[in-house]
């Protein structure tokens, strides 16, 4: 039963997220019948399933809310902002109840009672014809513009597993809930019922064939069985969709229906058709079917014939819910397989055996395919994260007295689940900052010639092996003069600092920086933007900022698709190996003695008429050894600027399985992790963003006596805190 309760909690949390999104959409379009139905069905599912799995407090609480939205659905009550706000409060309370159940405690019952009483005000007393608080709501006839969902007819096969009762599940409430959604014909099949001597009284031997005509969608019907999908086999077919056809057109015969269901074979049907008896009687006499199956087929035929529909479409879908930990374990094992595959490839190359090389190539192909599949399983649409922000923008804009709309783009863009889990806090910081600092009040916007309503756009898109997430507002933009003055006031930069506009804008990422003069519940404490930058860089990403005073600000996060396996460039310095993420590498060039001589002691190299600064990694890490005659420079691009990293040798591309350095070594700057080579040696994965930041800040030990290498000055937006 504990496993079933946990399943209910997981599904309920997801249902609440969907419910909040529907409520926010309903607030913008109160007449949207689809969203009204979605809210009602969500509350109905929470009530029914809550009672089924022992969450009686949730079932009792949602009963009143369901009643109110039934009035809304029937056109007897209007949707208002106050009703939506109250329902959002109820979502928070249901979430609190779910959280409390994890600790075997009870949520604030006083708050539950207050919200329930507020909902009861919307329910007219018995005999009343209209709600005193809301006035008479428009009836369905008075609102002809309300969208009418089309009637659909479904064939449902619900076959519970034997252990359904042992898990504490009662199927009767599920069937009752189905009947409440439309016209149903339910036939119970007991053909699997054994004799008394073999029967287990705690096992479920019944199954049900259901023909249902409803305006509900397939997903809504499947939602009724969402908490028993692991303990039953459910098939759902759309057998009629679209407008009614002429009643003279005959629907399928009983034999065809049984054949469609897989109850009989084509040979059985052909034999039965050769008899003068009715097809059902022949099949019964032959023992091919039982009377329950014939009754079910006749019920389907009669229901479809009565509706005069013709088209049939079968829609089968199958999915399985897997704990996230199992996916993590799978990806870890795939990572180990990739490491072994690299070792096999290296061994085959040394042996110079064509047969062994062929096997190594095949293993490499299969491991690459398995890696892609395993990583694909962990990918989720980023819209699952974006949907949380609609509630955030609504509540915070109301709190600050601003009119702000949220636009979301690229919600289907997929990202590793582990990455999505860690992105929530940074994105919340950025959106709160846009609402508080970026968007002006309606009066100020109108005075400056803008629309009274401000807009925040959150978008996502793929860019090679990276995902770009942008948060754009059409507010007042960054005031560079105010930022510079505040930074001087706080002693973050000297009074005579010569900074360009990008460097000044980057100061907002410095810890402790804030332009707010007062501390509020939203801002003013000097934390937030530095947390964003630190958090994103810890994920192997970077932050870029673009702003125009009076027009708005765009902050872009560039993130790797996954945190588990990446493609890297393997380089060598003496006997040590390092990995540079391939996504930032532009090209590799030679560094000769002539190049060093022409730079006159400065760490610069000229590549096709472009002067590029570089960092000598061997000297930076204090690696001693004989310098090769010709070194190589790996040129990377960071935030629109190019910088090189000098190494002894570029080995080539390497599929890198990222391993954590452990608790003792996790604070090492410039290194984001490690990977195991094919021969068992360890190569460090470089964090090029932090390396550049170190050198710019003069923290690295280099050839220049502890300061930055001569000529190195990167104005990339990712390094503004070191400006």
Order of alpha helices (4+ residues) and beta strands (2+ residues): alpha-alpha-alpha-alpha-alpha-beta-alpha-beta-beta-alpha-beta-alpha-alpha-alpha-alpha-alpha-alpha-beta-alpha-beta-beta-alpha-alpha-beta-beta-alpha-alpha-alpha-beta-beta-beta-beta-beta-alpha-beta-beta-alpha-beta-beta-beta-beta-beta-alpha
